[in-house]
Amino acid sequence: MNDHPCIEAMLSRASVRRYKPAVPADDVIEAVALAGRQAPFATQSYSVLLSREPERHPFNAPLYFIVCVDFHKFDRIMQRRGWKPVLNDLFRFLLGAQDAAYCAQNMVQAAEALGMGTCFIGFVPMQAKALRERWKLPSRVFPLVGLTMGYPDETPPPRPRFPLSFTLFEGRYPDFTDEQLDEAACVMDEGYLAQDYYRKLNAMIKLPEGMDETFDLDNYSWTEHICRKIGLWAADPAELLRQFEACGFELTTPRSDLEDTPADES
């Protein structure tokens, strides 16, 4: 079954970080946007921003999309029908994030079917306040993920993944042994080392003063890299919550406790 064209394309996908300068034609961009629009949804609580200024984009990609969770539009519809939102922002945001993620993934598949490459940019939520100012976003719109797109100027191999036995469970969630955990980590680490991934990027995260370094680029790989991200960064959620609040989202406050705010306030 893996040789089915659709499955083969998914299994061979890799993020592209080098692009040719050619800008995709408008009908190509429209096809990608239409494919995103046709993704499954809960409430269609998303919007997509598009920039064609490669000098401002990650990797100087010709196209840069930002997929947003968007309550603004439907809050306006509710207002016109005499309704006020009661559903708490946290749960509603999770539904909106699902909508946005489905849309973004459809866009990736469409782009690659049309000969383009893509790369998700996950740091976008920490730039929400700045992006809100740049794009003049109204309240209740939150930039969730970036997506670079264009014709690739490289052909990177697919990156390793955990074994399927480590991600697909039937009947119950397994009690992993230490050996199984080590085996899964080893699959990832050996795969990335074989591709010389972190050496090429020179992407080894430095340890803080007082911690002894036991890795170098000969053995530093995916598991250690992710351990350092999760084990060293952003212990306090306050800054991220400020990004949400700047965009009009109150994830920790019941809707009944919020002051009335015009739905179209920017």
PyMOL commands that set and color helices and strands:
alter all, ss='L'
color gray80, all
select helices_A, chain A and resi 5-11+26-37+54-56+58-60+72-80+89-113+124-135+164-166+178-194+197-201+222-232+238-246+255-257
alter helices_A, ss='H'
color red, helices_A
select strands_A, chain A and resi 46-51+63-70+117-121+141-150
alter strands_A, ss='S'
color yellow, strands_A
deselect
rebuild
show_as cartoon
